[in-house]
Amino acid sequence: MTTELTEKERREGKKTEEIMFKCKICGQVKPLSQLRELRRFFPVLMACAGCDDKMSGSGRTVRAG
């Protein structure tokens, strides 16, 4: 058995899918990189970064002018 890739395998490559989760607050499906652990609640909530920002009141809005 050989470990060398064939030309076809090199061209196609391995297709991977990003792991997704469903936010408990907004219900949207987001990538795992957006998952946040909200430790200010008991029991701890798992939510997306957007809901974390909205709930913490520290929205990242930039004012023009």
N, C-alpha and C positions, 0 to 999 in steps of 0.2 A: 504494500500500500504506500502510495506516495503522498506527500504533503504539498506538492507544487500545485498551483492553481492553473487551470486551463485558460486559454485566451478568452473563451466565452465567460468564464467565471469572473475574470478580471474586469471585463467590459461591463457586466451587469452589476457587479458588486453586491453586497448584502444590504437589502433594504430593511431599515429598522424604523419602527414607529415610536413616537414619543409617548411616554406613559401619561395618561390623563386622569383627572379626578373630577368629581362633581362637588361644587361648593355647597356647603350646608346652608349658607345664608341666601345667596342669590339664585342658586340652582343651575348656574352655568357650568359647562364642562370646560376645564382649563388645563394647561400643561402642569405637570408636577412641580416645575420650577416656580410656579405662582402660589404654591401651598404655604400657608402661614399658620402657626400655632398660636392661638390667642390665649395666653396664660392668665390674663386678667379676669377670666371667667372661671367658675367652677361648676361643673366639670369643664376641663379645657375644651375649647372649640377649635375645629379645624376649618379654615376658610381661605378664600383667595386673597391676594394682596390688595385688590381693589376694595373688597369689603372691609379689610383690616384698616385701610386708610380712611374709609368713610366712617367707620365706627370709632376710630380714635380721634377724629376731628382734626387731624394734622394732614389734611388734603394737600397734595402737591400742586396747587394751582399757582400759576405765575401771573402776576398782574402786569398789564401793559402800561407803559408810561412812566 
